[in-house]
Amino acid sequence: MAAKSINSTVVSFTSSLVNQ
């Protein structure tokens, strides 16, 4: 469960960087 939560955070963070 924790790993999935962390993964979601990483995906959101990466998407934010790519969007910029």
GROMACS elastic network, one bead per residue, 0.5 to 0.9 nm:
[ bonds ]
;  ai    aj funct       b0    kb
    1     4     6  0.52376   500
    1     5     6  0.64010   500
    1     6     6  0.87804   500
    2     5     6  0.50871   500
    2     6     6  0.62015   500
    2     7     6  0.85256   500
    3     6     6  0.50943   500
    3     7     6  0.60205   500
    3     8     6  0.86187   500
    4     8     6  0.62271   500
    4     9     6  0.87054   500
    5     8     6  0.51923   500
    5     9     6  0.64432   500
    5    10     6  0.88221   500
    6     9     6  0.50575   500
    6    10     6  0.62637   500
    6    11     6  0.86648   500
    7    10     6  0.50445   500
    7    11     6  0.61373   500
    7    12     6  0.85704   500
    8    11     6  0.50985   500
    8    12     6  0.61481   500
    8    13     6  0.85384   500
    9    12     6  0.51414   500
    9    13     6  0.60831   500
    9    14     6  0.85549   500
   10    13     6  0.50310   500
   10    14     6  0.60112   500
   10    15     6  0.84165   500
   11    14     6  0.51448   500
   11    15     6  0.59869   500
   11    16     6  0.84759   500
   12    15     6  0.51060   500
   12    16     6  0.61284   500
   12    17     6  0.87635   500
   13    16     6  0.50928   500
   13    17     6  0.64211   500
   13    18     6  0.87739   500
   14    17     6  0.51406   500
   14    18     6  0.62025   500
   14    19     6  0.85136   500
   15    18     6  0.50798   500
   15    19     6  0.59859   500
   15    20     6  0.86735   500
   16    19     6  0.50871   500
   16    20     6  0.64648   500
   17    20     6  0.52755   500
